[in-house]
Amino acid sequence: HLVAIQGWSNVKTINLALYIWVSWGLTNDNNRNRRDLKAMIIEWSEGERFEIDEGIHFGDKQLDILISLDMGFGDETALFINCGCGNSIVACTQRDKSEMAAARAMDAVEAATEGTRTYSEALALTKGAPRAPPSNFGDLKLCIATFAALQYALFTAKCLFYRNVVRIRRMFKNKQCFKK
């Protein structure tokens, strides 16, 4: 894992990678991991002066995917049903209060029934409608900024992918975006 983190972070030594990986290596407490990740995202937002979705929720399953670095879909084509998982821009789309409550309830159900589910019950928990992409310009800006903050929290400001996501978000400040 360390080599992958070092490569994605574009740093010469793993010591220059961010705190989040050290923190995640010390505990299996997803509540703490979630708080640490969200704190880094909010800190980035304040430093960069970009509004983000502060109500973003990283479910237990999504955190497990991030922590295990299982960020690919195993193929060159990602299925839409999987786009809300792991390190995905769709996972950063804004949710309303009912969607947040449903996500937290699903985490509680999965935690309470872990190890006691049949295969078909586990499969039923994973089914559902995929997250929809942003539907308007404001939500798109918020989503891209939140995704940039996630990339920063995971892979540092030296990460080339992070830099390109920020570049895209900064383009939305350009007056050309507002011309009809």
Buried (B, 14 or more C-beta within 10 A) or exposed (E): EEEEBBEBBBBEEBEEBBEBBEBBEEEEEBEEBBEBBBEBBBEBBEEBEBEBBEEBBBBBBBBBBBBEBEBEBEEEEBEEEBBBBBBBBBBBBBBEEEBBEBBEEBBEEBEEEEEEBEEEEEEEEEEEEEBEEBEEEEBBBBBBBBBBBBBBBBBBBBBEBBBEBBEBBBEBEEEEEEEE
